[in-house]
Structure formats: structure tokens, C-alpha cells
């Protein structure tokens, strides 16, 4: 049986919270975070923590990022070697770690950019984007918490594309 873990980065908390869960729970949490209806109405999400035989309740609006991990659970931060060749790097508000992704396809990268660029400062709506990391694990990131995003331009844009200044 493969072990699944949910690693939550929460607003205002220095360290992530990690819970061992069943595969169905991991899928349910992913679906819940990707549903805008659940994210914007201040709901809590229930997680059955297997190793401690308890239920955990997390307020969705406080989740900055949720990583769906398997087998080994806690993954060491990306090494400097990974930092040199990536297609996407994300910095989240209040988190010191930079998240690097080297295998993001150009179409997926463009979709992420389009979603991020559509955020309106006056909008109260929140939503999560889905990125697959180099281990094939799902990362669900609250788009409103992204403060810096680096992308490989040659993967995403045509050379003759001109950018508008905001």
C-alpha cells in the first residue's frame, strides 16, 4: 500500500503541517481546492489523519499551498542543482522557500500565467492552480499568495510577441 501525505503551508505559520492520509482523501482535497466554490466561501476541509487516528479541520482560505506527496512523505527542499534548470519558480507570500518546477509544459505554463495575470486586486475570489513537481506529485497553490513567478520565456512566448506595460 502506497502512503499519501498532505503537506499544508498555511498563512502566518512558519512550518508546514503534514498529515498521512488515504489516496481517496488526497484526491478529495485536490478536487476541493480546485473548486472555486469551496475556496471562496470560507469553508473548512476535513482530513482523516491515519497515523494519529484523528480528524483535522483546515480553513481553506488560509491554505497557501498543499502538496500531495506519496511514499516518503517529507521531501527535502530542492537542491541548488535543481535551481539552475527550471521552467517555473514560485515565491509565496511569507514563505522563505522558493518552489522550482523543471518539467512544466509550455501549454500548462501559459495557462498558469493567464490565470495569474487575470487576478484583480479588487476581487475577493481566490483560486488554486495545479502544478506537477519533478517527482510527479501534485502541488496546489493559492494564486493570490504568489508574489513572484519566474518562467522560461522561450517555452511560453513567441519571439515577436510584444508586452504591454501595466
C-alpha positions in Angstrom: 0.0 0.0 0.0 1.3 3.4 -1.0 1.4 6.1 1.7 0.0 9.5 0.8 0.7 12.7 2.7 -0.8 16.2 2.5 1.7 19.0 3.3 -0.1 22.3 4.0 1.6 25.7 4.0 -0.8 28.0 6.0 -0.8 31.8 6.1 1.1 33.2 9.0 2.6 29.8 10.0 6.4 29.3 9.7 6.4 25.5 9.3 4.1 23.3 7.1 1.7 20.8 8.6 2.0 17.2 7.3 -0.7 14.5 7.5 -0.7 10.9 6.4 -4.0 10.2 4.5 -5.6 7.6 2.3 -5.5 8.0 -1.5 -9.2 8.9 -1.6 -8.7 11.7 0.9 -5.8 13.2 -1.1 -8.0 13.1 -4.3 -10.9 14.7 -2.4 -8.7 17.5 -1.1 -7.3 18.2 -4.5 -10.8 18.4 -6.0 -12.0 20.6 -3.2 -9.1 23.1 -3.6 -9.5 23.2 -7.3 -13.2 24.1 -6.9 -13.7 27.9 -6.7 -17.0 27.5 -4.8 -15.2 25.8 -1.9 -12.3 28.2 -1.8 -14.2 31.5 -1.7 -16.9 30.8 0.8 -14.7 30.3 3.9 -15.3 26.6 4.3 -13.2 24.2 6.3 -12.0 20.9 4.8 -11.9 17.7 6.9 -8.9 15.4 6.8 -8.7 12.0 8.3 -5.1 11.7 9.8 -4.3 8.0 9.6 -1.2 7.8 11.8 -2.8 9.6 14.7 -6.4 8.3 14.3 -7.9 11.8 14.4 -9.7 14.3 12.2 -8.2 17.6 11.2 -10.1 20.7 10.0 -8.4 23.3 8.0 -9.9 26.6 6.8 -9.4 26.6 3.1 -9.0 30.4 2.8 -5.8 30.1 5.0 -4.1 27.5 2.7 -1.3 28.9 0.7 -0.1 25.6 -0.8 -0.9 22.0 -0.5 1.5 19.3 -1.7 0.1 15.8 -2.3 3.1 13.6 -1.6 3.5 9.8 -1.6 5.7 7.1 -0.2 8.4 9.1 1.5 6.2 12.0 2.7 8.5 14.8 3.6 10.7 15.8 0.7 13.9 17.8 1.2 13.8 21.3 -0.4 15.1 21.5 -4.0 18.8 21.5 -4.3 20.9 24.2 -6.0 21.3 21.9 -8.9 17.6 21.9 -9.5 17.6 25.7 -9.2 19.8 26.0 -12.3 17.4 24.4 -14.8 13.8 25.1 -14.2 10.8 26.2 -16.3 8.8 27.7 -13.4 9.8 29.2 -10.0 7.3 30.4 -7.5 7.7 32.6 -4.3 4.7 32.7 -2.0 3.9 35.4 0.5 5.5 34.8 3.9 7.3 31.6 2.9 11.1 31.6 2.6 11.4 28.6 0.3 11.4 29.1 -3.4 9.5 26.3 -5.3 11.2 25.2 -8.5 9.5 23.1 -11.2 11.6 21.9 -14.2 9.0 19.8 -16.1 6.1 22.2 -16.7 4.9 22.0 -20.3 4.6 25.2 -22.3 0.8 25.0 -22.6 0.5 24.4 -18.8 2.8 27.3 -18.1 0.8 29.6 -20.4 -2.4 28.6 -18.6 -0.8 29.3 -15.2 0.4 32.7 -16.5 -3.0 33.5 -17.9 -4.7 32.7 -14.6 -2.2 34.7 -12.5 -2.5 37.7 -14.8 -6.3 37.6 -14.5 -6.2 38.3 -10.8 -7.8 41.6 -10.0 -6.6 43.4 -6.8 -10.2 44.3 -6.1 -11.6 40.8 -6.4 -12.3 38.7 -3.4 -12.2 35.5 -5.3 -9.4 33.1 -4.6 -8.4 30.0 -6.6 -5.7 27.4 -6.7 -3.5 26.4 -9.6 -2.3 22.9 -10.1 1.4 22.2 -10.8 3.1 18.8 -11.0 6.5 18.8 -9.5 9.6 16.9 -10.7 8.6 13.8 -8.7 5.1 13.7 -10.3 3.4 14.9 -7.1 0.6 17.5 -7.2 1.1 21.0 -5.8 -2.0 23.1 -5.3 -1.0 26.8 -4.9 -3.3 29.6 -3.9 -2.8 32.1 -6.8 -3.4 35.1 -4.5 -0.3 34.1 -2.4 2.1 34.1 -5.4 4.3 37.2 -5.1 6.9 36.3 -7.7 6.8 33.9 -10.6 9.8 33.2 -13.0 9.2 31.3 -16.2 11.3 30.3 -19.2 10.2 32.8 -21.8 11.3 30.8 -24.8 9.0 28.0 -23.7 6.0 30.2 -23.4 6.0 33.2 -25.8 6.8 33.7 -29.5 9.9 35.8 -30.1 7.9 38.6 -31.8 5.3 38.9 -29.0 5.3 42.4 -27.5 4.3 43.0 -23.9 2.1 45.8 -22.7 3.1 47.9 -19.8 0.6 48.0 -16.9 
